[in-house]
Amino acid sequence: MSLPPAPSSTPATGPQSVFDGRMPAEPGDLRIEARGIAPVPGHHRYGGPGRLFTVWFAPNLTMTGVFTGTVGIALGLDLPTALAAVVLGTLLGAVPTAYLGTWGSRTGAGQLPLARLAFGRSVTVPGLLQWLSSVAWDALIGLFGGDALARLCGWPFWLGVLLMMLGQGSLGVLGYEAIHRLQKLMTFVLAAAFVALAFRLPDSVHTAAGSAHGADRAGAFILTSTIALSLALSWAPYASDFSRYLPQNTSRPRMFWYTLLGVSVSFVAVQSLGLWGAAVFTDQTARGVDRLLGGGVLGALGLLAVALAALCSNAMNDYSGSLALQTIGLRVPRPVAAAIAAVLGFPLVLWMHAADTTARFQNVLLFVGYWIPGFVAVVAVDWFARGRRGEPVDPTTESVRTRSGRPALVAFCAAFAAAVPFMNTGLYTGPVASALHGADLAYYVAFLTALVVYAPLRLRRHRTPHST
């Protein structure tokens, strides 16, 4: 697909806009990034595609992924079948994330700001959902990181979570370059820590045959793959946020493969660890890690790794959350918006920790992602249509504030509505999911529905360009 070069101009709001501001100038420039949703000009781009591997590898080496990996065993699958479901789901979720990530260097814009091309003023809906999702992910990951920090230092749980949120919020405030540099370092540190953890598992591995059979086994396989898919796909609305400073001529195939490998290898590794040690990893996974490593110095290093992993991942949640908050129209400086996401994640962690962590974890994990397949389908169709027609791909070149984006919103809402009967969570199980023995097909149904609904609406909009 051939697209015209994206202009490097700043938005009409001017260089002093709250959406504009200081940008990192080179690798290692760790001063606070004030740049918000304004596209990054071509002369400020730097770095290579290899950065995308580490920025997408390290943040997934969390106990959230390990805990998710135990779900397949809990549903009654044997180890090989559960592993196959994890690999399949992870790859299906990683491909859209890798594809969307190639848009950053092309446009200099983040993922939600680019969504304005398709959604126009209606971008408020996915933008708000993305911001809420970033807060939810703060809780999902901060739950384990805060617990690990509290156990490591002998603090109450709430204090460990509070300091975790302060650390990740600070990184989110520093912005793009600080996150890239941290993830590069943590790729090696966390990989070594999780390898050490894996070496302690042989005495406690899960080797029992699965208890699910027939249709129940098929339903458990699909649900396990859907949960794995939800992890990898959750990064899709963030994807170009972390490639928007790459030069415009950066190889898009290399960007795609580095991102795909970073996301898929890391997620498969940690979920496999969860499958392998399902008998050890309980709701309180930080305690499980400490016990597995035998306490002492090794246990302390394990807990520190869990806390650092959560810090890496949540810093990205807060950063992308700050861009989403600006995208919906709030004129809040990006560093302030990043801090807000971290602050709001704190009470949600405490809520998850207060009762059945397993149920609340799975419920939040699935619900924060059901909107994403419809979003991906809409923006991908819009991008493809622009490429075929040679249209601009920079939101600063279009009057996105005066265009309703109704076709995109219709497809987006239709996708979610169509997915409801196929959902399976602890809070709600749709009639189709029940009939399919717990199989959750909601993600696939949402994507296909948005694709079928939006494609003809998008073509119709171009035949009657003033209809919206």
Phi, psi and omega in degrees: 000129181255126181237147177291151179302142178279133180294152183260014181287156175272163182299166183295346181288348173096165186293341180266007181300152177295341179275348181261200175126184186296139179241150171297143187258341184194166176303133180092358177281099189258016174290158184300130177273114179270349183298128177259232186277356176297133180303148180279123180298153183302324184283356177255008183275149180198171176094172180233168184295337179301336178298334184289334177294310184289324182291337177257354179269304186301317185292349180266353179276063182241163177289346174299315178294320178298312181298320177298324179298333181287344186298319181301320178291319179298331179279356175100013179274150171283166187300310181299320181293317179296321179295319177298320178296320180295315181295314180299309182297319181296316180295319179297326179278332184283329183299311177299322179298315180295321180294311180296329181297337180287348182284339185298310181292332183290327188239339186074014185243154175283172188291313179292319174302321178293332180295343178297336178298321180271318189269341183057225179295335181290356178299345177304325183292301177295331178297317178293319178296321178295319179295317177296323178296322179296323177292319179297319178293327173306318181287315182302317183272323179295335178303313181281320180296316179295321178296317180297317180295320179296316180293321180298319186260358181072031181261165169296155183304314185298327181288321176300318179294318181300313180292326176299315180294324178296318180294312182291323178298322179296319178293320177298325178292316179298319169100205193309304187291321178298321180293315179299317182292319179297316183294327177296316179292314185289339176304316181281319182294312184287324177300317179295320181294319181285332173294318177299321178296319181297325181292342179270357185276335189309329180281352187229024186286159176268114181238000184291152176290148180294147181268347181273139181222158175060227182296326178297322179293318178296318178297319179294323178297313181294318180296318178298317180292325179293320178295319176296318177300319183297326177296307183293319182288340181298338179278348186302316180289355178260345203310304185282352176302327186255015173231005187287346177266356178290147180301151185297332182270011178299137182299118180290322175301319179292322176300316181299310185289323177297318179292315180301315180293318180300314182289311188287316181297316182294314182293318179297321181298310184287326178289327175296322176299320177295319177296316184293324182246034184302329181288342183264318185279113180254192177305318181270077189293330177297319176296321178297319178296314180300315181292319181298321181277359175081016179068202178062209183295316182295320177296321179296320178295323177296316178295322178296320179296320178298317180294317180295322179298317178296322178299316180299313185290315184288335175299323178289322176301315182292324179295308181292327175299325179293322178290323178296320181296322176290325182298325181283358172112358180282126182272067180249130178305142184305314179300323179292318179298323178295320179294324180298318180299318180295320180297317183287337178291335185300306180295331179291323175299315181298323178295316180296326184282344190280345184220223183286097184299320182301310182295313182294324178299309182295321180297311180296318183303314182284317185294328181288351184245352185297338181278343190291318181302318178297320177299312181300315181298316182296309184291329179291318178296317180298316180297316180298317180297321179295320180297319181290329184261359180068030181277158178293152180239025178244122182297343180286347181267356182236156178274069185292339181283337181259352179265132186288326185070027185301316179303318180295318181293320178300312180296320181298313180291322178297323180297315180293317180298318180294332183281338187306313181296343184262358183284150176217102175226173178293337180272330183206134173235119182291158182299324179290318178299320178297316180295333181265024176059042175090358180295127181258105180254014188300320182297317181291318180296318180297316181297311182294322179296313179299321180297312183291323182283317189281324184304309179292327177294323180293319179292322179296322179299328180278338175284330177233077191299341182258009184287340180253000000 
